[in-house]
Amino acid sequence: MTTSPEPRFARIAAMIGDPTRARMLAALMGGQYLAAGELAAAAGVSAQTASTHITKLLDSELVELRIQGRHRYLRLADAEIAHALEALSLVAERGAASSKWEQGAYKPLKAARTCYSHLAGELGVALFDGLLARGTLVARDGQFVLSDAGREALQQLGVALPSAATKRYAYACLDWSERRDHLAGGLAVALLDHAVAQGWLRRTPGSRALTLTPPGASALAPWVGVASARL
């Protein structure tokens, strides 16, 4: 008979392991708020069933709630939960054939997608490579900071840079499809927000996929490792 306490992650694993809740959490990986009805549709269940599962996700602190009028909106509680889900995706897909990423709905996700609130996929990895190669980002204490020249260049582009004192300002996040790092943290969020606001990237309704527009391809070309990005 064991006397060891139950691992604390067991309860969270049970929450994530339910297929309905897993589909809801996957829908929230884009980092945006979704209405309860949208989560019900994503999970393929009735509004009543969805409400029961949403309550469990709230009780487990996996999601947060925002009420606006008569509507309820949900999003992942924080980036750490998104990273945990991304890590589980890495494990779940490790035996998948590489050809899978060239088929159906997987292909646009591989090209460019959101990982919570930052850019992932081929384009995300290429941008991270490019920022490092240009010296825009430099490593420091296990994370990354902007060089003086990099800060000036991004400010000239109009990027609303977060404070350098921001917790987890810039760090590497292992990419689900590419098995290489893309950029995460406050700086990565600012870069994605700017790209979307400028029309360089366009969000796909109901999906984490992002579409790179022709103006975006031109604007981002100097910043990415072009050999690894499909511009």
C-alpha positions in Angstrom: 0.0 0.0 0.0 1.5 3.3 -1.0 1.6 6.2 1.3 2.9 8.7 -1.2 0.6 11.7 -1.9 -1.2 11.8 -5.3 0.8 13.9 -7.7 -0.8 17.3 -8.0 -0.8 17.1 -11.8 -3.2 14.0 -11.7 -6.3 16.2 -11.3 -5.2 18.5 -14.1 -4.4 15.6 -16.3 -7.9 14.2 -15.7 -9.4 17.6 -16.7 -7.3 17.8 -19.9 -7.8 14.1 -20.7 -11.5 14.3 -21.3 -12.1 14.5 -25.0 -14.7 17.3 -24.8 -12.6 19.5 -22.6 -9.5 18.7 -24.7 -11.3 20.1 -27.8 -12.3 23.2 -25.8 -8.8 23.8 -24.6 -7.4 23.2 -28.1 -9.8 25.9 -29.4 -8.5 28.3 -26.8 -4.9 27.8 -27.8 -5.1 30.8 -30.1 -5.0 33.1 -27.0 -8.3 34.9 -27.7 -11.5 34.9 -25.8 -14.2 32.6 -27.2 -17.9 32.7 -26.3 -19.3 29.7 -24.5 -21.4 28.9 -27.6 -18.3 28.9 -29.7 -16.6 26.4 -27.3 -19.7 24.2 -27.5 -19.5 24.2 -31.3 -15.8 23.5 -31.2 -16.4 20.5 -28.9 -19.4 19.3 -30.8 -21.7 19.3 -27.7 -24.9 21.0 -26.6 -24.8 24.3 -24.7 -25.9 22.5 -21.5 -23.1 19.9 -21.8 -20.6 22.6 -22.6 -21.6 24.6 -19.5 -20.9 21.6 -17.3 -17.4 21.2 -18.8 -16.7 24.9 -18.6 -17.5 24.9 -14.9 -15.0 22.1 -14.4 -12.3 24.0 -16.4 -13.0 27.1 -14.3 -12.8 25.2 -11.0 -9.4 23.7 -12.1 -8.2 27.2 -13.0 -7.4 26.2 -16.5 -9.5 29.0 -18.0 -10.7 32.4 -17.0 -14.1 33.9 -17.4 -15.2 37.3 -18.7 -18.9 38.2 -18.6 -20.1 40.9 -20.9 -23.8 41.5 -20.8 -25.6 38.1 -21.1 -22.6 36.5 -22.7 -19.8 34.5 -21.2 -16.3 34.5 -22.8 -13.5 32.2 -21.9 -9.8 32.0 -22.6 -6.8 30.0 -21.2 -5.9 31.3 -17.7 -2.3 32.1 -18.7 0.6 31.3 -21.0 1.9 28.5 -18.8 -1.2 26.5 -19.5 -0.8 27.0 -23.2 2.8 25.9 -23.0 1.8 22.7 -21.1 -0.8 21.9 -23.8 1.8 22.6 -26.5 4.2 20.2 -24.7 1.5 17.5 -24.6 1.0 18.0 -28.3 4.7 17.4 -28.9 4.5 14.1 -27.0 1.3 13.1 -28.7 2.6 13.8 -32.2 6.1 12.4 -31.9 5.3 9.2 -33.8 3.4 11.0 -36.6 4.8 10.8 -40.1 6.2 14.0 -41.4 3.8 13.8 -44.4 0.9 14.5 -42.0 1.9 18.1 -41.8 1.3 18.5 -45.6 -2.3 17.3 -45.5 -5.6 18.9 -44.8 -6.0 21.2 -41.8 -2.5 20.5 -40.6 -0.8 22.2 -43.5 -1.8 25.8 -42.6 -1.1 25.2 -38.9 2.4 24.1 -39.8 3.0 27.2 -42.0 2.0 29.8 -39.4 -0.2 29.7 -36.3 -0.7 31.2 -32.9 0.8 29.5 -29.8 -1.3 31.2 -27.2 -0.5 34.9 -28.1 2.7 34.5 -30.1 3.7 33.3 -33.5 4.5 29.6 -34.1 5.0 27.2 -36.9 7.5 27.5 -39.8 7.1 31.3 -39.8 7.5 31.6 -36.1 10.7 29.5 -36.1 12.1 31.4 -39.1 11.4 34.7 -37.4 13.2 33.6 -34.2 16.2 32.4 -36.3 16.2 35.7 -38.2 16.1 37.9 -35.0 19.1 36.0 -33.6 21.0 36.0 -36.9 20.6 39.8 -37.2 21.7 40.4 -33.7 18.3 41.9 -32.9 18.0 39.4 -30.0 20.9 38.4 -27.8 21.0 35.7 -25.1 21.2 36.7 -21.5 20.7 34.6 -18.3 18.9 31.8 -20.2 16.5 34.1 -21.9 16.8 36.9 -24.5 16.9 40.7 -24.6 16.9 43.2 -27.5 20.2 44.6 -28.5 20.4 48.4 -28.7 20.2 48.3 -32.5 17.4 45.7 -32.4 15.4 47.9 -30.1 15.8 50.9 -32.4 14.9 48.9 -35.5 11.7 47.5 -34.0 10.7 51.0 -32.6 11.2 52.4 -36.1 8.8 49.7 -37.4 6.2 51.0 -34.8 6.2 47.9 -32.6 4.8 48.7 -29.2 7.7 47.1 -27.2 6.9 45.9 -23.6 9.1 47.1 -20.8 12.4 45.3 -20.5 11.4 44.6 -16.9 8.4 42.5 -18.1 8.4 39.1 -16.5 9.5 36.5 -19.1 10.2 39.2 -21.7 11.6 36.9 -24.4 12.4 33.2 -24.2 12.5 30.1 -26.4 9.4 27.9 -26.7 9.7 24.4 -28.4 7.5 24.4 -31.5 4.9 21.6 -31.7 5.3 20.9 -35.5 8.8 22.1 -36.2 10.6 20.6 -33.1 12.7 23.7 -33.0 12.3 26.9 -30.9 10.1 29.9 -31.7 10.0 33.1 -29.7 7.7 33.4 -26.7 7.2 36.1 -24.0 6.0 39.7 -23.9 8.2 40.7 -26.9 6.7 37.8 -29.0 3.2 38.9 -28.1 4.0 42.5 -29.2 5.5 41.3 -32.5 2.4 39.2 -33.3 0.0 42.0 -32.3 1.9 44.4 -34.6 1.9 42.0 -37.5 -1.8 41.4 -37.3 -2.6 45.2 -36.8 -0.5 46.0 -39.9 -2.3 43.3 -42.0 0.9 41.3 -42.4 -0.8 38.3 -40.8 -4.5 37.4 -41.0 -6.2 35.3 -38.4 -8.3 32.3 -39.7 -11.8 32.2 -38.0 -12.2 29.1 -35.9 -8.5 28.1 -36.2 -5.1 28.9 -34.8 -3.8 29.2 -38.3 -2.5 32.5 -39.6 -2.2 33.6 -43.2 0.8 35.5 -44.4 -0.3 38.3 -46.7 1.7 39.6 -49.7 2.5 42.9 -47.8 3.4 40.7 -44.8 5.8 38.6 -46.9 7.5 41.8 -48.0 7.7 43.4 -44.6 8.9 40.3 -42.8 11.4 39.0 -45.4 14.4 41.0 -44.0 13.6 39.6 -40.5 13.3 35.9 -41.1 15.6 33.1 -41.9 14.2 32.9 -45.5 15.6 29.5 -46.1 13.3 28.0 -43.5 10.2 30.1 -44.1 7.7 29.7 -46.9 7.3 33.4 -47.9 
